[in-house]
Protein backbone atom coordinates (compact mmCIF):
# COMPACT_ATOMS: atom_id res chain seq x y z
CA UNK A 1 0.00 0.00 0.00
CA UNK A 2 1.25 3.46 -0.94
CA UNK A 3 1.59 6.22 1.61
CA UNK A 4 0.71 9.44 -0.20
CA UNK A 5 -1.54 12.37 0.60
CA UNK A 6 -4.67 13.11 -1.41
CA UNK A 7 -2.88 16.17 -2.79
CA UNK A 8 -0.12 13.98 -4.20
CA UNK A 9 -2.76 11.87 -5.93
CA UNK A 10 -4.39 15.00 -7.36
CA UNK A 11 -1.11 15.97 -8.98
CA UNK A 12 -1.47 12.88 -11.20
CA UNK A 13 -4.84 14.19 -12.46
CA UNK A 14 -3.95 17.79 -13.33
CA UNK A 15 -4.26 18.63 -16.98
CA UNK A 16 -7.04 16.14 -17.68
CA UNK A 17 -9.85 17.61 -19.77
CA UNK A 18 -12.60 16.73 -17.30
CA UNK A 19 -14.21 17.86 -14.05
CA UNK A 20 -11.65 15.73 -12.19
CA UNK A 21 -8.82 17.50 -14.01
CA UNK A 22 -10.32 20.91 -13.31
CA UNK A 23 -10.76 20.09 -9.63
CA UNK A 24 -7.22 18.73 -9.39
CA UNK A 25 -5.69 21.75 -11.08
CA UNK A 26 -7.56 24.16 -8.79
CA UNK A 27 -6.54 22.19 -5.69
CA UNK A 28 -2.89 21.98 -6.70
CA UNK A 29 -2.87 25.74 -7.32
CA UNK A 30 -4.63 26.50 -4.01
CA UNK A 31 -1.98 27.54 -1.47
CA UNK A 32 -4.34 26.82 1.44
CA UNK A 33 -5.29 23.27 0.38
CA UNK A 34 -4.47 20.71 3.14
CA UNK A 35 -1.60 19.14 1.17
CA UNK A 36 -0.56 16.57 3.76
CA UNK A 37 -4.03 15.27 4.56
CA UNK A 38 -5.29 11.77 3.86
CA UNK A 39 -8.53 12.33 5.79
CA UNK A 40 -11.79 12.54 3.82
CA UNK A 41 -13.60 14.66 6.43
CA UNK A 42 -10.78 17.16 6.87
CA UNK A 43 -10.54 17.78 3.13
CA UNK A 44 -14.33 17.82 2.72
CA UNK A 45 -14.68 20.45 5.48
CA UNK A 46 -12.06 22.59 3.75
CA UNK A 47 -13.82 22.29 0.38
CA UNK A 48 -17.19 23.20 1.86
CA UNK A 49 -15.66 26.42 3.15
CA UNK A 50 -13.59 27.04 0.01
CA UNK A 51 -15.56 25.82 -3.03
CA UNK A 52 -13.89 25.62 -6.43
CA UNK A 53 -15.40 27.27 -9.50
CA UNK A 54 -17.46 24.99 -11.71
CA UNK A 55 -16.75 21.80 -9.76
CA UNK A 56 -19.18 20.00 -7.46
CA UNK A 57 -18.35 18.08 -4.32
CA UNK A 58 -19.51 14.96 -6.16
CA UNK A 59 -16.28 15.26 -8.14
CA UNK A 60 -14.35 15.27 -4.87
CA UNK A 61 -16.20 12.13 -3.75
CA UNK A 62 -15.32 10.36 -7.01
CA UNK A 63 -11.69 11.43 -6.79
CA UNK A 64 -11.40 10.33 -3.17
CA UNK A 65 -12.67 6.86 -4.10
CA UNK A 66 -10.10 6.72 -6.90
CA UNK A 67 -7.45 7.88 -4.42
CA UNK A 68 -8.26 5.02 -2.02
CA UNK A 69 -8.02 2.51 -4.87
CA UNK A 70 -4.80 4.12 -6.11
CA UNK A 71 -3.21 3.69 -2.68
CA UNK A 72 -3.80 -0.04 -2.83
CA UNK A 73 -1.89 -0.52 -6.10
Biopython code that builds the backbone (N, CA, C, O; Angstrom):
import numpy as np
from Bio.PDB.StructureBuilder import StructureBuilder

atoms = [
    (1, "UNK", "N", (0.839, -1.191, 0.000)),
    (1, "UNK", "CA", (0.000, 0.000, 0.000)),
    (1, "UNK", "C", (0.876, 1.244, 0.000)),
    (1, "UNK", "O", (1.850, 1.332, 0.748)),
    (2, "UNK", "N", (0.522, 2.200, -0.844)),
    (2, "UNK", "CA", (1.254, 3.455, -0.939)),
    (2, "UNK", "C", (0.918, 4.344, 0.254)),
    (2, "UNK", "O", (-0.122, 4.183, 0.893)),
    (3, "UNK", "N", (1.806, 5.272, 0.537)),
    (3, "UNK", "CA", (1.589, 6.224, 1.614)),
    (3, "UNK", "C", (1.748, 7.637, 1.057)),
    (3, "UNK", "O", (2.792, 8.269, 1.217)),
    (4, "UNK", "N", (0.700, 8.115, 0.405)),
    (4, "UNK", "CA", (0.707, 9.441, -0.201)),
    (4, "UNK", "C", (-0.526, 10.210, 0.234)),
    (4, "UNK", "O", (-1.567, 9.626, 0.534)),
    (5, "UNK", "N", (-0.395, 11.525, 0.265)),
    (5, "UNK", "CA", (-1.537, 12.368, 0.596)),
    (5, "UNK", "C", (-2.480, 12.460, -0.607)),
    (5, "UNK", "O", (-2.108, 12.137, -1.735)),
    (6, "UNK", "N", (-3.691, 12.903, -0.340)),
    (6, "UNK", "CA", (-4.666, 13.106, -1.410)),
    (6, "UNK", "C", (-4.136, 14.122, -2.410)),
    (6, "UNK", "O", (-4.331, 13.967, -3.615)),
    (7, "UNK", "N", (-3.478, 15.147, -1.926)),
    (7, "UNK", "CA", (-2.876, 16.171, -2.789)),
    (7, "UNK", "C", (-1.889, 15.544, -3.774)),
    (7, "UNK", "O", (-1.883, 15.900, -4.952)),
    (8, "UNK", "N", (-1.075, 14.634, -3.312)),
    (8, "UNK", "CA", (-0.118, 13.981, -4.201)),
    (8, "UNK", "C", (-0.841, 13.190, -5.290)),
    (8, "UNK", "O", (-0.397, 13.162, -6.437)),
    (9, "UNK", "N", (-1.943, 12.556, -4.933)),
    (9, "UNK", "CA", (-2.756, 11.867, -5.926)),
    (9, "UNK", "C", (-3.322, 12.864, -6.931)),
    (9, "UNK", "O", (-3.313, 12.601, -8.134)),
    (10, "UNK", "N", (-3.811, 14.003, -6.454)),
    (10, "UNK", "CA", (-4.389, 15.001, -7.355)),
    (10, "UNK", "C", (-3.382, 15.477, -8.396)),
    (10, "UNK", "O", (-3.760, 15.791, -9.524)),
    (11, "UNK", "N", (-2.133, 15.531, -8.035)),
    (11, "UNK", "CA", (-1.109, 15.970, -8.985)),
    (11, "UNK", "C", (-1.033, 15.050, -10.201)),
    (11, "UNK", "O", (-0.572, 15.473, -11.262)),
    (12, "UNK", "N", (-1.474, 13.805, -10.068)),
    (12, "UNK", "CA", (-1.472, 12.877, -11.200)),
    (12, "UNK", "C", (-2.652, 13.137, -12.130)),
    (12, "UNK", "O", (-2.680, 12.620, -13.247)),
    (13, "UNK", "N", (-3.624, 13.928, -11.688)),
    (13, "UNK", "CA", (-4.839, 14.188, -12.459)),
    (13, "UNK", "C", (-4.862, 15.567, -13.111)),
    (13, "UNK", "O", (-5.733, 15.834, -13.940)),
    (14, "UNK", "N", (-3.941, 16.438, -12.762)),
    (14, "UNK", "CA", (-3.947, 17.785, -13.331)),
    (14, "UNK", "C", (-3.734, 17.701, -14.838)),
    (14, "UNK", "O", (-3.000, 16.847, -15.336)),
    (15, "UNK", "N", (-4.386, 18.593, -15.536)),
    (15, "UNK", "CA", (-4.256, 18.633, -16.985)),
    (15, "UNK", "C", (-5.277, 17.794, -17.730)),
    (15, "UNK", "O", (-5.422, 17.942, -18.943)),
    (16, "UNK", "N", (-5.993, 16.912, -17.028)),
    (16, "UNK", "CA", (-7.042, 16.138, -17.683)),
    (16, "UNK", "C", (-8.158, 17.081, -18.120)),
    (16, "UNK", "O", (-8.476, 18.040, -17.418)),
    (17, "UNK", "N", (-8.739, 16.811, -19.260)),
    (17, "UNK", "CA", (-9.852, 17.609, -19.769)),
    (17, "UNK", "C", (-11.165, 17.034, -19.241)),
    (17, "UNK", "O", (-11.931, 16.413, -19.978)),
    (18, "UNK", "N", (-11.406, 17.255, -17.954)),
    (18, "UNK", "CA", (-12.599, 16.726, -17.297)),
    (18, "UNK", "C", (-12.825, 17.506, -16.009)),
    (18, "UNK", "O", (-12.003, 18.336, -15.621)),
    (19, "UNK", "N", (-13.955, 17.230, -15.348)),
    (19, "UNK", "CA", (-14.214, 17.859, -14.049)),
    (19, "UNK", "C", (-13.134, 17.461, -13.043)),
    (19, "UNK", "O", (-12.708, 18.274, -12.222)),
    (20, "UNK", "N", (-12.694, 16.197, -13.115)),
    (20, "UNK", "CA", (-11.650, 15.734, -12.192)),
    (20, "UNK", "C", (-10.346, 16.488, -12.439)),
    (20, "UNK", "O", (-9.641, 16.836, -11.492)),
    (21, "UNK", "N", (-10.029, 16.737, -13.688)),
    (21, "UNK", "CA", (-8.821, 17.496, -14.008)),
    (21, "UNK", "C", (-8.914, 18.940, -13.557)),
    (21, "UNK", "O", (-7.946, 19.510, -13.053)),
    (22, "UNK", "N", (-10.098, 19.532, -13.745)),
    (22, "UNK", "CA", (-10.319, 20.912, -13.310)),
    (22, "UNK", "C", (-10.199, 21.025, -11.789)),
    (22, "UNK", "O", (-9.535, 21.923, -11.272)),
    (23, "UNK", "N", (-10.847, 20.109, -11.088)),
    (23, "UNK", "CA", (-10.763, 20.094, -9.628)),
    (23, "UNK", "C", (-9.311, 19.950, -9.183)),
    (23, "UNK", "O", (-8.842, 20.691, -8.320)),
    (24, "UNK", "N", (-8.610, 18.998, -9.775)),
    (24, "UNK", "CA", (-7.222, 18.727, -9.392)),
    (24, "UNK", "C", (-6.337, 19.935, -9.621)),
    (24, "UNK", "O", (-5.513, 20.278, -8.774)),
    (25, "UNK", "N", (-6.505, 20.576, -10.759)),
    (25, "UNK", "CA", (-5.691, 21.755, -11.076)),
    (25, "UNK", "C", (-5.954, 22.872, -10.079)),
    (25, "UNK", "O", (-5.019, 23.516, -9.603)),
    (26, "UNK", "N", (-7.231, 23.106, -9.758)),
    (26, "UNK", "CA", (-7.557, 24.158, -8.789)),
    (26, "UNK", "C", (-6.990, 23.836, -7.411)),
    (26, "UNK", "O", (-6.486, 24.725, -6.725)),
    (27, "UNK", "N", (-7.068, 22.583, -7.005)),
    (27, "UNK", "CA", (-6.540, 22.194, -5.688)),
    (27, "UNK", "C", (-5.029, 22.337, -5.630)),
    (27, "UNK", "O", (-4.486, 22.842, -4.648)),
    (28, "UNK", "N", (-4.354, 21.896, -6.672)),
    (28, "UNK", "CA", (-2.888, 21.978, -6.697)),
    (28, "UNK", "C", (-2.430, 23.439, -6.685)),
    (28, "UNK", "O", (-1.376, 23.756, -6.133)),
    (29, "UNK", "N", (-3.215, 24.317, -7.286)),
    (29, "UNK", "CA", (-2.868, 25.742, -7.322)),
    (29, "UNK", "C", (-3.386, 26.527, -6.125)),
    (29, "UNK", "O", (-3.169, 27.736, -6.038)),
    (30, "UNK", "N", (-4.062, 25.860, -5.207)),
    (30, "UNK", "CA", (-4.627, 26.496, -4.015)),
    (30, "UNK", "C", (-3.605, 26.430, -2.881)),
    (30, "UNK", "O", (-3.345, 25.350, -2.350)),
    (31, "UNK", "N", (-3.023, 27.566, -2.505)),
    (31, "UNK", "CA", (-1.977, 27.543, -1.470)),
    (31, "UNK", "C", (-2.477, 27.142, -0.080)),
    (31, "UNK", "O", (-1.672, 26.811, 0.791)),
    (32, "UNK", "N", (-3.786, 27.167, 0.136)),
    (32, "UNK", "CA", (-4.343, 26.816, 1.443)),
    (32, "UNK", "C", (-4.827, 25.366, 1.524)),
    (32, "UNK", "O", (-5.224, 24.907, 2.595)),
    (33, "UNK", "N", (-4.797, 24.643, 0.398)),
    (33, "UNK", "CA", (-5.289, 23.266, 0.383)),
    (33, "UNK", "C", (-4.500, 22.428, 1.382)),
    (33, "UNK", "O", (-3.281, 22.578, 1.473)),
    (34, "UNK", "N", (-5.164, 21.545, 2.138)),
    (34, "UNK", "CA", (-4.471, 20.708, 3.138)),
    (34, "UNK", "C", (-3.620, 19.618, 2.448)),
    (34, "UNK", "O", (-4.059, 18.478, 2.294)),
    (35, "UNK", "N", (-2.417, 19.990, 2.046)),
    (35, "UNK", "CA", (-1.598, 19.139, 1.169)),
    (35, "UNK", "C", (-1.104, 17.850, 1.810)),
    (35, "UNK", "O", (-0.754, 16.910, 1.096)),
    (36, "UNK", "N", (-1.068, 17.782, 3.104)),
    (36, "UNK", "CA", (-0.562, 16.571, 3.761)),
    (36, "UNK", "C", (-1.675, 15.626, 4.225)),
    (36, "UNK", "O", (-1.405, 14.548, 4.756)),
    (37, "UNK", "N", (-2.906, 16.038, 4.022)),
    (37, "UNK", "CA", (-4.034, 15.273, 4.556)),
    (37, "UNK", "C", (-4.344, 14.025, 3.732)),
    (37, "UNK", "O", (-4.208, 13.999, 2.509)),
    (38, "UNK", "N", (-4.765, 12.994, 4.462)),
    (38, "UNK", "CA", (-5.290, 11.768, 3.856)),
    (38, "UNK", "C", (-6.717, 11.526, 4.358)),
    (38, "UNK", "O", (-7.316, 10.491, 4.068)),
    (39, "UNK", "N", (-7.251, 12.479, 5.106)),
    (39, "UNK", "CA", (-8.534, 12.330, 5.786)),
    (39, "UNK", "C", (-9.680, 12.936, 4.970)),
    (39, "UNK", "O", (-9.682, 14.130, 4.671)),
    (40, "UNK", "N", (-10.640, 12.103, 4.621)),
    (40, "UNK", "CA", (-11.790, 12.536, 3.824)),
    (40, "UNK", "C", (-12.506, 13.720, 4.466)),
    (40, "UNK", "O", (-12.763, 14.721, 3.797)),
    (41, "UNK", "N", (-12.831, 13.619, 5.752)),
    (41, "UNK", "CA", (-13.603, 14.662, 6.432)),
    (41, "UNK", "C", (-12.846, 15.983, 6.515)),
    (41, "UNK", "O", (-13.437, 17.047, 6.327)),
    (42, "UNK", "N", (-11.569, 15.927, 6.791)),
    (42, "UNK", "CA", (-10.777, 17.156, 6.873)),
    (42, "UNK", "C", (-10.781, 17.891, 5.533)),
    (42, "UNK", "O", (-10.972, 19.106, 5.488)),
    (43, "UNK", "N", (-10.574, 17.159, 4.457)),
    (43, "UNK", "CA", (-10.545, 17.783, 3.132)),
    (43, "UNK", "C", (-11.937, 18.252, 2.742)),
    (43, "UNK", "O", (-12.088, 19.338, 2.182)),
    (44, "UNK", "N", (-12.950, 17.456, 3.027)),
    (44, "UNK", "CA", (-14.328, 17.822, 2.721)),
    (44, "UNK", "C", (-14.728, 19.109, 3.441)),
    (44, "UNK", "O", (-15.343, 19.988, 2.838)),
    (45, "UNK", "N", (-14.387, 19.226, 4.715)),
    (45, "UNK", "CA", (-14.678, 20.447, 5.478)),
    (45, "UNK", "C", (-14.013, 21.656, 4.821)),
    (45, "UNK", "O", (-14.624, 22.717, 4.696)),
    (46, "UNK", "N", (-12.776, 21.491, 4.411)),
    (46, "UNK", "CA", (-12.061, 22.588, 3.747)),
    (46, "UNK", "C", (-12.788, 22.991, 2.461)),
    (46, "UNK", "O", (-12.989, 24.178, 2.202)),
    (47, "UNK", "N", (-13.178, 22.004, 1.661)),
    (47, "UNK", "CA", (-13.815, 22.288, 0.376)),
    (47, "UNK", "C", (-15.198, 22.910, 0.540)),
    (47, "UNK", "O", (-15.624, 23.694, -0.308)),
    (48, "UNK", "N", (-15.895, 22.576, 1.604)),
    (48, "UNK", "CA", (-17.194, 23.196, 1.859)),
    (48, "UNK", "C", (-17.035, 24.672, 2.192)),
    (48, "UNK", "O", (-17.914, 25.479, 1.887)),
    (49, "UNK", "N", (-15.927, 25.022, 2.810)),
    (49, "UNK", "CA", (-15.655, 26.417, 3.155)),
    (49, "UNK", "C", (-14.990, 27.174, 2.014)),
    (49, "UNK", "O", (-15.058, 28.401, 1.952)),
    (50, "UNK", "N", (-14.346, 26.439, 1.112)),
    (50, "UNK", "CA", (-13.593, 27.036, 0.009)),
    (50, "UNK", "C", (-13.947, 26.309, -1.289)),
    (50, "UNK", "O", (-13.134, 25.546, -1.810)),
    (51, "UNK", "N", (-15.161, 26.540, -1.816)),
    (51, "UNK", "CA", (-15.561, 25.817, -3.029)),
    (51, "UNK", "C", (-14.759, 26.254, -4.253)),
    (51, "UNK", "O", (-14.300, 27.393, -4.341)),
    (52, "UNK", "N", (-14.603, 25.329, -5.187)),
    (52, "UNK", "CA", (-13.893, 25.615, -6.426)),
    (52, "UNK", "C", (-14.888, 25.927, -7.531)),
    (52, "UNK", "O", (-15.969, 25.342, -7.579)),
    (53, "UNK", "N", (-14.531, 26.841, -8.415)),
    (53, "UNK", "CA", (-15.401, 27.270, -9.503)),
    (53, "UNK", "C", (-15.725, 26.123, -10.455)),
    (53, "UNK", "O", (-14.830, 25.440, -10.952)),
    (54, "UNK", "N", (-17.011, 25.925, -10.699)),
    (54, "UNK", "CA", (-17.463, 24.989, -11.705)),
    (54, "UNK", "C", (-17.270, 23.522, -11.386)),
    (54, "UNK", "O", (-17.383, 22.678, -12.276)),
    (55, "UNK", "N", (-16.980, 23.199, -10.126)),
    (55, "UNK", "CA", (-16.751, 21.803, -9.758)),
    (55, "UNK", "C", (-17.584, 21.475, -8.517)),
    (55, "UNK", "O", (-17.542, 22.197, -7.521)),
    (56, "UNK", "N", (-18.337, 20.380, -8.592)),
    (56, "UNK", "CA", (-19.181, 19.999, -7.459)),
    (56, "UNK", "C", (-18.414, 19.099, -6.486)),
    (56, "UNK", "O", (-17.365, 18.545, -6.816)),
    (57, "UNK", "N", (-18.960, 18.976, -5.299)),
    (57, "UNK", "CA", (-18.350, 18.080, -4.318)),
    (57, "UNK", "C", (-18.499, 16.618, -4.719)),
    (57, "UNK", "O", (-17.785, 15.761, -4.198)),
    (58, "UNK", "N", (-19.413, 16.323, -5.635)),
    (58, "UNK", "CA", (-19.506, 14.958, -6.160)),
    (58, "UNK", "C", (-18.199, 14.567, -6.849)),
    (58, "UNK", "O", (-17.780, 13.411, -6.793)),
    (59, "UNK", "N", (-17.569, 15.528, -7.491)),
    (59, "UNK", "CA", (-16.282, 15.265, -8.143)),
    (59, "UNK", "C", (-15.240, 14.903, -7.093)),
    (59, "UNK", "O", (-14.431, 13.998, -7.300)),
    (60, "UNK", "N", (-15.261, 15.607, -5.970)),
    (60, "UNK", "CA", (-14.351, 15.267, -4.873)),
    (60, "UNK", "C", (-14.602, 13.845, -4.388)),
    (60, "UNK", "O", (-13.658, 13.083, -4.178)),
    (61, "UNK", "N", (-15.869, 13.487, -4.210)),
    (61, "UNK", "CA", (-16.204, 12.133, -3.753)),
    (61, "UNK", "C", (-15.647, 11.074, -4.711)),
    (61, "UNK", "O", (-15.074, 10.074, -4.278)),
    (62, "UNK", "N", (-15.821, 11.302, -6.001)),
    (62, "UNK", "CA", (-15.321, 10.365, -7.008)),
    (62, "UNK", "C", (-13.799, 10.274, -6.946)),
    (62, "UNK", "O", (-13.230, 9.183, -6.981)),
    (63, "UNK", "N", (-13.156, 11.418, -6.855)),
    (63, "UNK", "CA", (-11.690, 11.429, -6.787)),
    (63, "UNK", "C", (-11.183, 10.761, -5.520)),
    (63, "UNK", "O", (-10.163, 10.072, -5.554)),
    (64, "UNK", "N", (-11.870, 10.948, -4.412)),
    (64, "UNK", "CA", (-11.401, 10.333, -3.172)),
    (64, "UNK", "C", (-11.514, 8.813, -3.246)),
    (64, "UNK", "O", (-10.657, 8.103, -2.719)),
    (65, "UNK", "N", (-12.552, 8.313, -3.889)),
    (65, "UNK", "CA", (-12.670, 6.861, -4.097)),
    (65, "UNK", "C", (-11.528, 6.354, -4.972)),
    (65, "UNK", "O", (-10.935, 5.314, -4.688)),
    (66, "UNK", "N", (-11.224, 7.093, -6.035)),
    (66, "UNK", "CA", (-10.102, 6.723, -6.901)),
    (66, "UNK", "C", (-8.786, 6.753, -6.120)),
    (66, "UNK", "O", (-7.927, 5.889, -6.295)),
    (67, "UNK", "N", (-8.646, 7.747, -5.267)),
    (67, "UNK", "CA", (-7.452, 7.876, -4.421)),
    (67, "UNK", "C", (-7.275, 6.647, -3.535)),
    (67, "UNK", "O", (-6.173, 6.107, -3.435)),
    (68, "UNK", "N", (-8.361, 6.200, -2.886)),
    (68, "UNK", "CA", (-8.263, 5.017, -2.025)),
    (68, "UNK", "C", (-7.850, 3.787, -2.832)),
    (68, "UNK", "O", (-7.028, 2.994, -2.373)),
    (69, "UNK", "N", (-8.401, 3.626, -4.007)),
    (69, "UNK", "CA", (-8.023, 2.512, -4.874)),
    (69, "UNK", "C", (-6.579, 2.636, -5.333)),
    (69, "UNK", "O", (-5.854, 1.642, -5.392)),
    (70, "UNK", "N", (-6.162, 3.845, -5.656)),
    (70, "UNK", "CA", (-4.796, 4.123, -6.108)),
    (70, "UNK", "C", (-3.780, 3.758, -5.026)),
    (70, "UNK", "O", (-2.703, 3.245, -5.330)),
    (71, "UNK", "N", (-4.117, 4.021, -3.782)),
    (71, "UNK", "CA", (-3.206, 3.691, -2.676)),
    (71, "UNK", "C", (-2.962, 2.206, -2.559)),
    (71, "UNK", "O", (-1.903, 1.787, -2.095)),
    (72, "UNK", "N", (-3.913, 1.415, -2.967)),
    (72, "UNK", "CA", (-3.796, -0.043, -2.828)),
    (72, "UNK", "C", (-3.043, -0.709, -3.969)),
    (72, "UNK", "O", (-2.820, -1.919, -3.934)),
    (73, "UNK", "N", (-2.645, 0.064, -4.988)),
    (73, "UNK", "CA", (-1.890, -0.521, -6.105)),
    (73, "UNK", "C", (-0.456, -0.117, -6.082)),
    (73, "UNK", "O", (0.314, -0.524, -6.953)),
]
sb = StructureBuilder()
sb.init_structure("model")
sb.init_model(0)
sb.init_chain("A")
sb.init_seg("    ")
for serial, (resi, resn, name, xyz) in enumerate(atoms, 1):
    if name == "N":
        sb.init_residue(resn, " ", resi, " ")
    sb.init_atom(name, np.array(xyz, "f"), 0.0, 1.0, " ", f" {name:<3s}", serial, name[0])
structure = sb.get_structure()
